[in-house]
């Protein structure tokens, strides 16, 4: 559908149309599939390691860098296209592509073939979030974007929950190859539903006076990097994501190895991990958006202060989780860790959409993802895997992985500092970005 035909309103403060909530729901489901397909390799990781004879370093490469390189590289040109063309079409095609390559991952006979399939998943997923963020921001006014994007970000904990629950069951009963096939194929059906029911909104419909002409890469990067709080937000979100991906991609390996859980009992870990990701991580993600939209009415710095406090919480409870004597205690400390980690998601992406002009929102998300994912998604799993192999030479595989995961305290600390710094700069930058908007 042509943008001019889509239902929209220029009154930013008008009550949100029920159809906007439908669009948000569909895009959140798409994002859930995104993370199921991204996370599933971490669930079946122990079985892949055993069958293909891989080291932790190679597993880290498959979980992170093999996926992230083209995911980040392709994201920029796709976002350039999304700021100019139909965003719904882009998300639809991307969903079909990454779902197909996820299914193909189950046919891999060796590490090289699996790496190529993961590259394909990365290429497809590059077209997911940037245009989705842009679509959501044209259905919701800036005063409600943190909540809307926090709800969209629930795709992360829900996706991880489904990956843990479904992946663990399939791994235990049908093998790791079928896990890829089962989670990949339904995404193609969802792509058809998305195309048939979601309308392309008018760009800048919720921002009065928003410019309509798209910008070049150079102009966009220059505009974003001229905003002090964007720098702080970029560093903070990258560091927080580094911690998140480092833990998530090695969680099953950690529990199985540390607490000597046999393969036939793997669901005793994947089920509680799935529930915790869906509930605790989901609560943190929702609270991050709700609290910042509430407290941000009086102090815009809350959009960074609350995420900073959340990351501060992850440090002590994260260490307690990793060094707990039993798996039950480790799971207990995982809950507050996931709540704290989830607080930054909604506020971060709401800030990106608010600080960036309406004509470059997809670009702004892709630019953010370009830096964030090449470092966090690309290198966090590899960082943990490489250090695990290194420490294992002196301390054994169990303590080696524990020590490697403990080093993520450093990235959490960087996130705390950067979020608090951003909170001080944000009110002035917010005022400049929204001057003249309704």
C-alpha positions in Angstrom: 0.0 0.0 0.0 1.1 3.5 -0.8 2.2 5.5 2.3 -0.4 8.2 1.6 -3.2 5.6 1.8 -2.3 4.3 5.3 -4.3 5.5 8.3 -2.4 7.9 10.4 -2.6 11.2 12.2 -0.5 14.2 12.7 -1.8 14.8 16.2 1.0 13.4 18.3 -1.0 13.5 21.5 -4.2 11.8 20.1 -5.2 8.5 21.5 -3.3 5.6 19.8 -5.3 3.8 17.2 -6.1 0.2 18.0 -4.7 -0.8 14.7 -1.3 0.5 15.9 -1.4 -2.0 18.7 -2.1 -4.7 16.2 0.9 -3.7 14.1 3.0 -3.6 17.3 1.8 -7.1 18.2 2.7 -8.6 14.8 6.1 -6.9 14.7 6.8 -8.2 18.3 6.0 -11.7 17.1 8.4 -11.3 14.2 11.1 -10.1 16.6 10.3 -13.1 18.8 11.0 -15.4 15.8 14.2 -13.3 15.2 15.5 -14.3 18.6 14.3 -17.9 18.5 16.3 -18.3 15.3 19.3 -16.4 16.7 19.3 -18.2 20.1 18.6 -21.8 19.1 22.3 -22.5 18.3 23.1 -21.7 21.9 20.6 -24.2 23.1 21.9 -27.1 21.0 25.5 -26.0 21.4 26.6 -28.9 23.6 25.3 -31.5 21.1 27.0 -29.6 18.1 30.3 -29.5 20.1 30.1 -33.3 20.7 29.0 -34.4 17.2 31.3 -32.0 15.2 34.2 -32.1 17.7 34.4 -28.3 18.1 36.4 -26.2 20.6 34.8 -23.4 22.7 36.5 -20.9 20.5 34.9 -22.3 17.3 31.5 -22.5 19.0 31.9 -18.8 20.0 32.7 -18.0 16.4 29.6 -19.8 15.2 27.3 -18.3 17.8 28.6 -14.7 17.2 30.9 -13.5 14.6 29.8 -15.8 11.7 26.3 -14.4 12.2 27.2 -10.8 13.1 29.6 -9.7 10.3 27.1 -9.6 7.4 24.3 -8.9 9.8 25.9 -5.6 10.7 27.3 -4.9 7.2 24.0 -5.5 5.4 22.0 -3.6 8.0 23.2 -0.2 6.7 22.2 -0.5 3.1 18.9 -2.2 4.1 18.2 0.8 6.5 19.1 3.2 3.6 16.4 1.4 1.6 13.9 1.4 4.5 14.2 5.2 4.8 13.1 5.4 1.1 10.9 2.4 0.3 8.1 0.2 1.7 9.3 -1.0 5.1 6.7 -3.7 5.5 8.0 -5.4 2.3 11.5 -5.2 3.6 10.6 -6.9 6.9 8.5 -9.5 5.1 11.4 -10.5 2.8 13.9 -10.5 5.6 11.8 -12.7 7.8 11.4 -15.3 5.0 15.1 -15.3 4.3 16.4 -15.7 7.9 13.7 -18.4 8.6 14.8 -20.4 5.5 18.5 -20.3 6.4 17.7 -21.3 10.0 16.0 -24.4 8.7 19.0 -25.1 6.4 21.3 -24.9 9.4 19.9 -28.3 10.4 21.4 -29.9 7.3 25.0 -28.8 7.9 27.5 -31.6 7.9 30.4 -29.7 9.3 31.4 -26.4 10.9 32.0 -24.6 7.6 28.5 -25.4 6.3 27.0 -24.4 9.6 28.9 -21.1 9.5 27.6 -20.4 6.0 24.0 -21.0 7.1 24.5 -18.7 10.1 25.8 -16.0 7.7 22.5 -16.4 5.8 20.5 -16.0 9.0 22.5 -12.9 9.7 21.8 -11.4 6.3 18.1 -12.0 6.7 17.8 -10.6 10.2 19.6 -7.4 9.2 16.3 -6.3 7.6 14.2 -6.9 10.7 14.6 -4.3 13.5 15.7 -1.1 11.7 12.5 -0.9 9.5 10.4 -2.3 12.4 11.5 0.5 14.8 10.8 3.0 12.1 7.3 1.6 11.5 6.5 1.6 15.2 7.6 5.2 15.6 5.2 6.2 12.9 2.3 4.6 14.7 3.2 5.9 18.3 3.9 9.4 19.4 7.2 10.2 21.2 5.6 10.2 24.6 4.7 6.6 24.2 7.6 5.3 22.2 9.6 3.9 25.1 6.6 1.8 26.2 5.9 0.7 22.6 9.5 -0.2 21.8 9.8 -1.9 25.2 6.8 -4.1 24.2 8.5 -4.7 20.9 11.7 -5.6 22.7 9.8 -8.3 24.6 10.6 -10.3 21.5 14.0 -10.8 23.0 13.0 -12.5 26.3 10.0 -14.3 24.6 12.2 -15.5 21.8 14.8 -16.8 24.2 12.1 -18.4 26.3 10.7 -20.3 23.3 14.2 -21.2 22.2 15.0 -22.7 25.6 11.7 -24.4 26.1 11.2 -25.8 22.6 14.9 -26.2 21.7 15.6 -28.2 24.9 12.7 -30.5 24.2 13.6 -31.1 20.5 17.3 -31.5 21.4 16.5 -34.2 24.0 13.9 -36.1 21.8 14.6 -35.3 18.2 18.3 -34.1 18.0 19.9 -30.8 17.3 19.3 -30.8 13.5 15.6 -31.0 13.8 15.6 -28.1 16.3 16.8 -25.8 13.4 14.1 -27.1 11.1 11.3 -26.8 13.5 12.0 -23.2 14.5 12.8 -22.0 11.0 9.8 -23.2 8.9 7.0 -21.3 10.8 8.7 -18.0 10.1 7.8 -18.3 6.5 4.1 -18.6 7.3 4.4 -15.5 9.6 6.0 -13.6 6.7 2.8 -14.1 4.6 0.6 -12.9 7.5 2.7 -9.8 8.0 2.5 -8.9 4.3 -1.3 -9.4 4.1 -2.3 -7.5 7.3 0.2 -4.7 8.1 0.0 -1.4 6.3 2.9 1.0 5.6 2.4 4.1 7.7 3.1 7.7 6.7 6.7 8.7 7.7 6.9 11.3 10.5 3.1 11.0 11.1 3.5 11.4 14.8 6.1 14.2 14.7 4.8 17.6 13.5 7.1 19.3 11.1 9.3 16.3 10.6 11.5 16.5 7.4 10.6 14.0 4.7 13.8 13.9 2.5 16.0 10.9 3.3 19.7 11.5 4.0 22.9 9.9 2.8 25.1 7.7 5.0 27.6 10.5 5.5 25.0 13.0 6.4 23.2 10.6 8.7 26.4 9.5 10.6 27.4 13.1 10.9 24.0 14.1 12.3 23.9 11.3 14.9 27.5 11.7 16.0 27.0 15.4 16.6 24.6 14.5 19.5 26.6 13.9 22.8 24.0 11.7 24.4 23.9 9.5 21.3 27.6 8.7 21.9 27.0 7.8 25.5 23.9 5.7 24.5 25.9 3.9 21.9 28.7 2.9 24.3 26.2 2.0 27.1 24.0 -0.2 24.9 26.9 -1.9 23.3 28.5 -2.8 26.7 25.1 -3.9 28.1 24.5 -6.1 25.0 28.0 -7.5 25.3 27.1 -8.8 28.8 23.7 -10.0 27.6 25.0 -12.0 24.6 28.0 -13.3 26.5 25.7 -14.8 29.1 22.9 -15.9 26.8 25.0 -17.7 24.3 26.8 -19.8 26.9 24.1 -20.4 29.4 23.3 -24.0 28.5 27.0 -24.9 28.2 27.6 -23.3 31.6 24.9 -25.2 33.4 25.5 -28.5 31.7 29.2 -28.4 32.3 29.3 -26.8 35.8 26.6 -28.9 37.4 27.3 -32.1 35.4 23.9 -32.4 33.8 23.6 -35.4 31.4 22.3 -34.8 27.9 19.2 -36.9 28.5 18.3 -34.5 31.4 19.0 -31.2 29.6 15.4 -30.1 29.9 15.9 -29.8 33.7 17.9 -26.7 32.8 16.4 -25.4 29.6 12.8 -25.3 31.0 13.7 -23.1 34.0 16.0 -21.0 31.9 13.1 -20.5 29.4 10.7 -19.5 32.1 13.1 -17.1 33.6 13.9 -15.5 30.3 10.2 -15.1 29.5 9.1 -13.9 33.0 12.1 -12.1 34.6 13.7 -10.7 31.4 10.2 -9.8 30.2 9.3 -8.0 33.4 12.6 -6.0 33.2 12.0 -5.1 29.6 8.5 -3.9 30.2 9.4 -2.0 33.4 12.2 -0.3 31.5 9.8 1.2 29.1 7.0 2.0 31.5 9.2 3.5 34.2 11.1 5.7 31.8 8.0 7.0 30.1 6.6 7.8 33.6 9.6 9.5 35.2 10.8 10.9 31.9 7.8 13.3 31.9 9.7 15.4 34.5 13.3 14.4 33.9 14.4 13.2 30.4 17.6 11.9 32.1 15.5 9.0 33.4 15.7 7.4 30.0 19.3 6.6 30.7 19.4 6.7 34.6 17.0 3.7 35.0 18.9 1.5 32.5 22.1 2.4 34.4 20.6 1.3 37.7 19.5 -1.9 36.0 23.0 -2.7 34.8 24.4 -1.9 38.2 22.2 -4.6 39.6 23.5 -7.2 37.2 27.0 -7.0 38.5 26.6 -8.5 42.0 23.8 -10.9 41.2 25.7 -12.0 38.0 28.7 -13.0 40.0 26.5 -14.8 42.6 24.9 -16.7 39.7 28.1 -17.9 38.2 29.7 -19.0 41.4 26.7 -20.6 43.1 27.4 -24.2 44.5 24.2 -25.6 43.0 22.2 -25.1 39.9 19.1 -24.2 42.0 21.0 -21.2 43.6 22.4 -20.2 40.2 18.9 -20.1 38.7 17.7 -18.1 41.8 20.3 -15.3 41.1 19.5 -15.5 37.3 16.1 -13.9 38.0 17.3 -10.5 39.3 20.1 -10.5 36.7 17.6 -10.8 33.9 15.3 -8.1 35.4 18.2 -5.7 35.6 19.5 -6.5 32.1 16.1 -6.0 30.5 15.6 -2.4 31.8 17.8 -0.8 29.1 16.1 -2.2 26.0 13.0 0.0 25.6 14.5 3.3 26.7 17.5 2.8 24.5 15.6 2.4 21.3 13.1 5.0 22.2 15.9 7.5 22.6 17.4 6.5 19.2 14.0 7.1 17.6 13.5 10.4 19.4 17.0 11.9 18.9 17.1 10.9 15.2 15.1 12.9 12.7 12.0 11.1 11.3 13.6 10.8 7.8 16.5 8.7 9.1 15.1 6.6 11.9 15.7 3.2 10.2 19.3 4.4 9.4 19.7 5.5 13.1 18.7 2.0 14.3 20.9 0.3 11.7 23.9 2.6 12.5 23.4 1.7 16.2 23.1 -2.0 15.4 26.2 -1.8 13.2 28.4 -0.8 16.1 26.5 -2.6 18.8 26.2 -6.0 17.1 29.7 -6.2 15.5 31.1 -5.7 19.0 28.5 -7.3 21.3 26.9 -10.1 19.2 30.0 -10.7 17.1 32.7 -10.8 19.8 31.0 -11.5 23.2 30.4 -15.2 22.4 33.9 -15.4 21.0 35.4 -13.6 23.9 33.8 -16.0 26.4 34.7 -19.1 24.3 38.3 -18.0 23.7 38.9 -17.1 27.4 37.3 -20.4 28.4 39.8 -22.4 26.3 42.6 -20.3 27.7 41.6 -20.6 31.3 40.8 -24.3 30.9 44.5 -25.0 30.3 45.2 -24.1 33.9 41.9 -24.5 35.7 40.0 -27.1 33.7 36.9 -26.7 31.6 34.4 -26.0 34.4 36.3 -23.3 36.2 37.6 -22.0 32.8 34.1 -21.2 31.6 33.2 -19.7 35.0 36.1 -17.3 34.9 35.5 -16.4 31.3 31.9 -15.5 32.1 32.9 -13.5 35.2 35.0 -11.1 33.0 31.7 -9.8 31.7 31.6 -7.7 34.9 33.8 -5.3 33.0 31.3 -4.7 30.2 28.5 -4.3 32.7 30.6 -1.7 34.6 31.2 0.2 31.3 27.5 0.2 30.6 26.7 1.7 34.1 29.2 4.5 33.7 28.1 5.4 30.1 24.4 5.3 31.0 24.9 7.7 34.0 27.0 10.0 31.8 24.3 10.0 29.2 21.6 10.9 31.8 23.4 14.2 32.4 23.6 15.1 28.7 20.2 13.9 27.7 17.8 16.7 28.7 19.5 19.3 26.5 19.8 16.9 23.6 16.1 15.8 23.9 15.0 19.5 23.9 17.0 20.2 20.7 15.7 17.1 19.0 12.1 17.8 19.7 12.1 21.6 19.3 9.1 22.5 17.2 7.6 19.0 17.3 4.0 18.5 18.4 
